[in-house]
Amino acid sequence: MNNFYCLNRGLIKYNKVMTGNDEWVEFEVVFDPLEAEMIKDLLESGGIKTIVRSMKVSPYPVNIGRIGEIKILVKSSDLEEAKRVIEKAG
């Protein structure tokens, strides 16, 4: 398993997701939908494609444990550039 630096949690293990020929990795995990959108918009403004995944069900605003997680994924080839984009905006 590989490691990467997560802004809020330091060095963590990341999950891989495959879509077609692309390998996507977990870049950040947040619990606020607005924060997730802001990170997504920032990355996409830097030319980095993103996928936002959440287990939340809209009518039930539950933020307990993993149910409240919102994961932001980037292509593994874009991971280093994504970190630079976020650090530059920091």
Legacy VTK file of the C-alpha trace (Angstrom):
# vtk DataFile Version 3.0
C-alpha trace
ASCII
DATASET POLYDATA
POINTS 90 float
0.000 0.000 0.000
1.209 3.485 -0.817
1.310 6.616 1.311
0.679 10.265 0.613
0.394 13.459 2.570
-3.160 14.485 3.406
-3.567 18.163 4.312
-5.591 17.554 7.471
-4.212 14.218 8.631
-0.535 14.028 7.697
0.882 10.861 6.139
-1.865 8.320 5.507
-2.562 5.251 3.415
-4.575 5.997 0.315
-7.313 4.073 -1.422
-7.127 3.377 -5.139
-10.065 3.517 -7.520
-9.828 2.370 -11.121
-11.957 3.896 -13.883
-11.074 2.667 -17.347
-7.307 3.070 -17.723
-7.076 5.725 -15.007
-6.058 5.074 -11.418
-7.643 7.533 -8.979
-6.349 8.055 -5.442
-7.866 9.656 -2.369
-6.461 13.161 -2.112
-8.451 14.557 0.800
-11.283 13.561 3.149
-13.534 16.288 4.549
-16.902 16.362 6.293
-18.271 19.663 4.970
-19.839 19.648 1.470
-18.902 23.305 0.970
-15.255 22.586 1.793
-15.288 19.645 -0.631
-16.653 21.875 -3.410
-14.050 24.550 -2.701
-11.193 22.025 -2.907
-12.687 20.499 -6.072
-13.043 23.925 -7.709
-9.513 24.909 -6.737
-8.030 21.703 -8.155
-10.067 21.926 -11.346
-9.021 25.560 -11.827
-5.462 24.206 -11.806
-6.329 21.734 -14.578
-6.677 18.685 -12.300
-9.711 16.469 -12.813
-11.442 15.339 -9.627
-14.074 12.916 -8.412
-16.031 13.702 -5.243
-17.525 10.704 -3.417
-19.800 10.708 -0.430
-21.975 8.216 1.428
-24.203 11.018 2.717
-27.901 10.872 1.950
-29.155 14.416 1.396
-32.355 14.328 3.490
-30.417 12.951 6.454
-27.512 15.253 7.377
-25.536 12.636 9.298
-21.869 13.304 10.045
-21.107 10.252 12.138
-17.889 8.440 11.317
-17.401 7.268 7.765
-20.993 8.069 6.795
-20.104 11.761 6.935
-16.916 11.466 4.886
-16.606 13.235 1.568
-13.626 11.940 -0.411
-11.883 13.952 -3.078
-10.070 11.778 -5.599
-7.473 12.775 -8.193
-5.642 10.749 -10.824
-2.509 9.172 -9.373
-0.464 10.935 -12.062
-1.845 14.307 -10.840
-1.259 13.737 -7.118
1.945 15.783 -6.798
0.532 18.635 -8.879
-2.661 18.607 -6.788
-0.583 19.035 -3.604
1.255 21.968 -5.227
-2.009 23.641 -6.287
-3.406 23.415 -2.743
-0.139 24.576 -1.124
0.089 27.521 -3.534
-3.457 28.591 -2.685
-2.777 28.063 1.032
LINES 1 91
90 0 1 2 3 4 5 6 7 8 9 10 11 12 13 14 15 16 17 18 19 20 21 22 23 24 25 26 27 28 29 30 31 32 33 34 35 36 37 38 39 40 41 42 43 44 45 46 47 48 49 50 51 52 53 54 55 56 57 58 59 60 61 62 63 64 65 66 67 68 69 70 71 72 73 74 75 76 77 78 79 80 81 82 83 84 85 86 87 88 89
